[in-house]
Amino acid sequence: MGQLSVCVVGSGYVGLVTGTCLAELGHHVVCVDSDAKKLASLKAGKVPIYEPGLPELFKKNVKAGRLRFAPSVKDGMEGKGWRAQLVFIAVGTPPRPDGSADLSAVEKVAEEVARNLKDYTILIDKSTVPVETGEWVAKTVSRINKKHVPCDVVSNPEFLSEGSAVQDFLKPDRIVLGVSSARAEKVMRELYAKVEAPVLVTDVKSAELIKHASNSFLATKISYINAVASLCEKVGADVAQVAHGMGLDRRIGPMFLRAGIGFGGFCFPKDLEAFHWIAKQKGFDFHLLKAVKEINEQQKAWVIRRIEENLWNLEGKTVALLGLAFKPHTDDLRFAPAVDIVRMLHERRVRIRATDPVAMARAKASSELKGVVFCKDAYACAKGADALVLVTEWPQYKDLDFKRVSKLMRNPLVLDGRNLYDPQKLRRLGFTYRGVGRP
């Protein structure tokens, strides 16, 4: 097993984790990014994203000379004594208004790679892309590759969860390789030889579908338990007990059966929309996915409904939000439920206070969170509040001193958007407690 030379185009959440972890596996990696400011930061040894465990591996592999950075695909593919055998496409595929993915950056990378081919190269789609993207990438390369330098296109979808991405890469549930040649399969197996995980080899289209199908199924599971939570609230049942009973069935399992105020982040909402759009383009109306999205959108409004039920008129009232990132252990605010909750509260002219252990810098720079008063911690946030809303279940918020919180608040109302707290404990302390799907 020798060291392979790898170019990773795109140094965002997926690209930087992929590049760093491949270097940790012993490969020689160049990460490419056209953003001059980000590139300067990377070369200065700074990791521009919050991801536990990444800074340590980043510094280790930069120091070892296995991880470097370049401003262009050309520079990433070849240098002095260097030529990339594999090129990963890890650029953004943002959603368009109709739900489809914008693949213009993917096409641009394919064109640049084709212009710089000199010997057999494997071009790998790591970005989440719709089925048949591999075909388009191959056509793009073929159109520009006039010298017919051999090049295989592979689909190697990522299954990285923000907050645990390093572990997800190095100790994955599975590695999916969508290939069209035995030669490509052999090299890809060599690339991941040090990773102990089942390797599933498929055709390219099946690999592309696995990613969207997986994320859409997990989103469906979340929306399902949130729909059950709504029924629990109407009949006086406890969704936590219902979910536990369901999860004990090995066919169902406990993962993603925790009721709350909806999923967010860049992957689930985007992939759900894209998967529905893909199906529609092929003449199949995936009704289930529409319901999953609708339930998730309704769930974000749970906070507003519960505040209005308990505070009556909201104008001029103060609401404190604990957590802004879409989930713990990340600073990512993309499609975060907190952003929609802030918008709905602003529409009702509510004073909003908020805090987050990690995402404050991004929050202060966000145009969507203008008008929010940012506080240093949960206690500062609770001061003078008419309602305290747990939005993100950070560990820091689990063991708050609620006796102290009660004295700080103007009105002791707690809305537990993630069912983190013990309802009876808070009620004994004099709080009005409302959980999702809990009596």
C-alpha positions in Angstrom: 0.0 0.0 0.0 1.8 3.1 -1.2 1.1 6.7 -0.7 -1.3 8.1 -3.3 -1.3 11.7 -4.6 -4.7 13.4 -4.1 -6.2 16.7 -5.1 -9.3 17.9 -3.2 -11.1 20.8 -4.9 -13.1 22.8 -2.4 -12.0 23.4 1.2 -15.4 23.7 3.0 -16.9 21.3 5.5 -16.6 18.2 3.2 -13.4 19.1 1.3 -11.3 20.1 4.3 -12.3 17.1 6.4 -11.8 14.8 3.4 -8.4 16.2 2.6 -7.2 16.2 6.2 -8.4 12.7 6.9 -6.9 11.3 3.7 -3.5 12.9 4.7 -4.0 11.2 8.1 -4.3 7.9 6.2 -0.8 8.6 4.8 -1.6 10.1 1.4 -0.2 13.2 -0.1 -3.0 15.8 -0.4 -3.4 19.2 -1.9 -6.6 21.1 -1.0 -7.7 23.7 -3.6 -9.8 26.7 -2.9 -10.3 29.8 -5.0 -11.2 32.0 -2.0 -8.0 33.9 -1.4 -8.9 34.8 2.1 -9.7 31.2 3.1 -6.6 30.0 1.3 -4.4 32.5 3.3 -6.0 31.3 6.5 -5.4 27.7 5.7 -1.7 28.4 4.8 -1.4 30.2 8.1 -2.5 27.1 9.9 -6.0 28.2 10.8 -9.0 26.0 10.4 -11.9 28.2 9.1 -14.7 25.8 10.4 -15.6 24.5 13.8 -15.3 20.7 13.8 -14.1 18.8 16.9 -10.8 17.0 16.3 -10.1 18.6 13.0 -7.6 21.3 14.1 -5.3 18.7 15.7 -5.2 16.5 12.6 -4.9 19.5 10.4 -1.8 20.8 12.2 -0.3 17.3 12.4 -0.5 16.6 8.7 0.6 20.1 7.6 3.7 19.7 9.8 4.3 16.3 8.3 4.1 17.7 4.8 1.2 15.5 3.8 -1.3 18.4 3.6 -0.8 21.4 1.4 -2.9 24.1 -0.3 -3.2 25.6 -3.7 -5.3 28.4 -5.4 -6.3 26.5 -8.6 -7.1 23.1 -10.0 -4.0 23.3 -12.2 -1.7 23.9 -9.2 -3.5 21.2 -7.2 -3.1 18.6 -9.9 0.6 19.1 -10.6 3.7 20.7 -9.1 7.4 20.1 -8.8 7.7 16.3 -8.5 4.0 16.0 -8.0 1.0 14.8 -10.0 -2.4 14.0 -8.6 -3.6 10.5 -9.3 -7.1 11.2 -7.9 -9.1 14.5 -7.9 -12.0 14.9 -5.5 -14.8 17.3 -6.4 -15.9 18.8 -3.1 -17.4 22.1 -4.1 -20.8 23.5 -3.1 -24.0 22.3 -4.7 -26.4 24.9 -3.3 -30.2 24.6 -3.9 -32.0 26.6 -6.5 -35.4 28.0 -5.8 -37.1 25.0 -7.5 -35.2 22.6 -5.3 -32.7 21.4 -7.9 -29.0 21.5 -7.1 -26.8 24.2 -8.7 -24.0 22.1 -10.3 -22.2 24.9 -12.1 -19.2 24.6 -9.7 -19.0 20.9 -10.4 -19.0 21.5 -14.1 -16.3 24.1 -13.8 -14.1 21.7 -11.8 -14.6 18.9 -14.4 -13.6 21.3 -17.2 -10.4 22.4 -15.3 -9.5 18.8 -14.6 -9.9 17.9 -18.3 -7.7 20.7 -19.4 -4.9 19.5 -17.1 -5.0 15.8 -17.7 -1.6 14.3 -18.5 -1.9 10.7 -17.3 -4.6 8.3 -16.0 -6.6 10.2 -13.4 -9.6 9.3 -11.3 -12.2 12.1 -10.9 -14.3 11.6 -7.9 -17.7 13.2 -7.0 -17.6 13.7 -3.3 -20.1 16.6 -3.3 -23.7 15.5 -2.9 -25.0 15.5 -6.4 -28.2 14.2 -8.2 -28.2 10.9 -10.0 -26.7 11.1 -13.5 -24.2 13.8 -12.5 -21.4 11.3 -13.1 -22.5 11.0 -16.7 -22.5 14.7 -17.2 -19.0 15.0 -15.6 -17.7 12.2 -17.9 -19.2 14.0 -20.9 -17.7 17.3 -19.9 -14.2 15.7 -19.5 -14.6 13.9 -22.8 -15.5 17.1 -24.6 -12.4 18.9 -23.5 -10.0 16.0 -23.3 -8.9 16.1 -26.9 -5.8 14.0 -26.3 -8.0 11.2 -24.9 -6.0 10.9 -21.7 -7.6 8.1 -19.7 -9.9 9.3 -16.9 -12.5 7.4 -14.8 -15.3 9.2 -13.0 -16.3 7.7 -9.6 -19.1 8.5 -7.2 -17.8 8.3 -3.6 -20.6 10.0 -1.5 -19.8 11.5 1.9 -21.6 10.5 5.0 -20.2 13.1 7.4 -22.2 14.6 10.2 -21.1 18.0 11.4 -19.8 17.7 14.9 -18.5 14.1 14.3 -17.1 14.4 10.8 -13.6 13.3 11.6 -14.8 10.1 13.3 -17.3 9.6 10.5 -14.6 9.6 7.9 -12.0 7.5 9.8 -14.5 5.0 11.3 -17.5 5.0 8.9 -20.4 2.6 8.8 -19.6 1.9 5.1 -17.6 3.2 2.1 -19.6 3.5 -1.1 -17.7 3.3 -4.4 -19.7 3.9 -7.6 -17.3 2.8 -10.3 -17.4 1.9 -14.0 -14.0 0.2 -14.3 -12.0 -2.4 -12.4 -9.0 -0.1 -12.6 -10.8 2.7 -10.7 -12.1 0.2 -8.1 -8.6 -1.1 -7.4 -7.2 2.4 -6.8 -10.1 3.5 -4.7 -9.8 0.4 -2.5 -6.1 1.3 -2.1 -7.0 4.8 -1.1 -9.2 3.5 1.8 -7.2 0.4 2.6 -6.4 1.6 6.2 -10.0 2.3 7.0 -11.8 -0.6 8.7 -15.3 -0.5 7.2 -17.4 -2.5 4.8 -16.8 -1.4 1.2 -19.8 -1.4 -1.1 -19.0 -1.3 -4.8 -21.8 -0.3 -7.1 -22.4 1.4 -10.5 -22.1 5.2 -10.5 -25.8 5.9 -10.5 -26.6 3.6 -7.6 -23.9 5.3 -5.5 -25.3 8.7 -6.3 -28.8 7.6 -5.2 -27.6 6.0 -2.0 -26.6 9.4 -0.6 -29.9 11.2 -1.3 -31.9 8.1 -0.3 -30.1 7.9 3.0 -30.5 11.5 4.0 -34.1 11.6 2.9 -34.9 8.5 4.9 -33.3 10.0 8.1 -35.2 13.2 7.6 -38.4 11.1 7.2 -37.7 9.3 10.5 -37.4 12.7 12.3 -40.6 14.1 10.7 -42.4 10.9 11.6 -41.6 11.1 15.3 -42.5 14.8 15.3 -45.9 14.0 13.8 -46.3 11.4 16.5 -45.4 14.1 19.0 -48.2 16.3 17.8 -50.6 13.4 18.3 -49.2 12.8 21.8 -49.8 16.4 22.8 -53.5 16.1 21.7 -54.1 12.9 23.7 -51.8 13.5 26.7 -49.2 10.8 25.9 -45.5 11.2 26.3 -43.6 11.0 23.0 -40.3 10.1 24.8 -41.9 6.9 26.1 -43.5 6.2 22.7 -40.2 6.7 20.9 -38.4 4.4 23.4 -40.9 1.7 22.9 -40.6 2.0 19.1 -36.8 2.1 19.2 -36.6 -1.2 21.1 -37.8 -2.9 17.9 -34.6 -3.9 16.1 -36.3 -3.3 12.8 -36.8 0.4 13.8 -33.9 1.2 16.2 -33.7 4.3 18.4 -31.6 6.6 16.2 -33.4 9.7 14.8 -36.5 9.1 16.9 -36.1 12.1 19.2 -38.9 14.6 18.8 -38.0 18.3 18.7 -38.5 21.5 16.7 -37.3 20.1 13.4 -34.2 19.3 11.5 -31.9 21.9 9.9 -28.3 22.1 8.6 -27.3 22.2 5.0 -27.6 18.5 4.2 -31.1 17.3 5.2 -33.2 20.2 3.8 -31.2 20.5 0.6 -31.0 16.8 -0.1 -34.7 16.3 0.6 -35.6 19.0 -1.9 -33.1 17.7 -4.4 -34.3 14.1 -4.1 -37.9 15.2 -4.6 -36.9 17.3 -7.6 -34.9 14.4 -9.1 -37.9 12.1 -8.8 -40.3 14.7 -10.3 -37.9 15.2 -13.3 -38.2 11.4 -14.0 -41.9 11.4 -13.8 -42.4 10.2 -10.3 -44.1 12.4 -7.7 -42.5 11.4 -4.4 -45.4 12.5 -2.2 -43.8 11.2 1.0 -40.9 13.7 0.7 -43.3 16.6 0.4 -45.0 15.5 3.7 -41.7 15.2 5.4 -40.8 18.8 4.5 -44.2 20.1 5.5 -44.1 18.5 8.9 -40.6 19.9 9.5 -41.7 23.4 8.6 -44.8 23.1 10.9 -42.5 21.9 13.7 -40.5 25.1 13.8 -43.7 27.0 14.5 -44.2 24.9 17.7 -42.2 27.5 19.6 -44.5 30.4 18.5 -47.7 28.4 19.3 -46.5 27.5 22.8 -45.3 31.1 23.6 -48.6 32.6 22.4 -50.6 30.0 24.5 -48.7 31.0 27.6 -47.9 34.7 27.1 -51.0 35.9 25.1 -49.8 39.1 23.3 -46.2 38.8 22.3 -45.4 42.4 21.2 -42.8 43.8 23.6 -42.2 40.5 25.4 -38.6 39.2 25.7 -37.8 35.7 24.5 -34.4 34.0 25.3 -33.0 31.4 22.8 -30.5 28.9 24.0 -28.6 27.7 21.0 -28.4 29.0 17.4 -26.5 26.3 15.5 -28.7 23.7 13.8 -27.2 21.0 16.1 -24.6 20.7 18.9 -20.9 20.6 18.2 -21.0 22.8 15.1 -21.2 26.5 14.3 -23.3 26.0 11.2 -26.3 28.2 11.0 -27.4 27.1 7.5 -31.2 26.2 7.6 -31.0 26.2 11.4 -34.4 26.2 13.0 -33.3 29.1 15.2 -33.1 31.4 12.1 -36.8 30.7 11.2 -37.8 31.1 14.9 -36.1 34.5 15.0 -37.9 35.5 11.9 -41.3 34.5 13.3 -40.6 36.3 16.6 -39.5 39.5 14.8 -42.8 39.4 12.8 -44.5 39.6 16.2 -42.3 42.4 17.5 -40.7 40.3 20.2 -37.4 41.3 21.9 -35.0 38.5 21.2 -32.0 37.5 23.3 -29.8 34.6 22.2 -26.6 32.7 23.0 -24.6 29.8 21.6 -21.3 28.2 22.9 -19.7 28.2 19.4 -21.8 29.9 16.8 -21.8 33.5 18.1 -19.3 34.9 15.6 -21.3 33.5 12.7 -24.6 34.6 14.3 -23.4 38.2 14.7 -22.3 38.3 11.1 -25.6 36.9 9.8 -28.1 39.3 8.2 -30.9 36.9 9.1 -30.3 37.4 12.8 -30.2 41.2 12.9 -31.9 42.8 15.9 -31.0 39.9 18.2 -29.2 40.8 21.4 -26.4 38.3 21.8 -25.5 37.2 25.3 -22.3 35.6 26.7 -24.1 32.7 28.3 -27.4 31.2 29.3 -27.8 33.2 32.5 -27.2 36.5 30.8 -29.6 35.4 28.1 -32.3 34.5 30.7 -32.2 37.9 32.5 -35.5 39.6 32.2 -36.9 37.0 29.8 -40.6 36.1 29.6 -39.8 32.8 28.0 -36.7 30.6 27.8 -36.5 28.4 24.7 -34.0 25.5 24.3 -33.3 25.5 20.6 -30.1 23.5 20.4 -29.3 20.8 22.9 -25.7 21.7 23.7 -24.3 19.8 26.7 -23.6 23.2 28.4 -27.4 23.7 28.7 -28.2 20.3 30.3 -27.2 21.1 33.8 -28.1 24.7 34.2 -28.8 26.1 37.7 -32.5 26.6 37.2 -33.0 28.1 40.7 -30.7 30.9 39.5 -32.5 31.0 36.1 -35.9 31.4 37.8 -34.6 34.4 39.7 -33.3 36.0 36.6 -36.4 35.6 34.4 -39.4 37.9 34.5 -41.7 35.0 33.8 -40.6 31.4 34.5 -41.7 29.8 31.2 -39.4 27.1 29.7 -40.1 25.7 26.2 -37.9 22.6 25.8 -37.5 22.3 22.0 -35.4 19.3 22.3 -36.9 17.5 25.3 -33.6 17.8 27.2 -35.0 18.6 30.6 -36.9 16.7 33.3 -40.4 18.2 33.3 -41.2 17.3 36.9 -38.0 18.8 38.2 -38.6 22.2 36.5 -42.2 22.2 37.6 -41.2 21.7 41.2 -39.0 24.7 40.9 -42.0 26.8 39.8 -41.5 26.8 36.1 -44.2 26.4 33.5 -42.7 23.7 31.4 -43.6 22.8 27.8 -41.9 19.9 25.9 -42.5 18.6 22.4 -45.1 15.9 22.6 -44.9 15.6 26.4 -47.7 16.1 28.9 
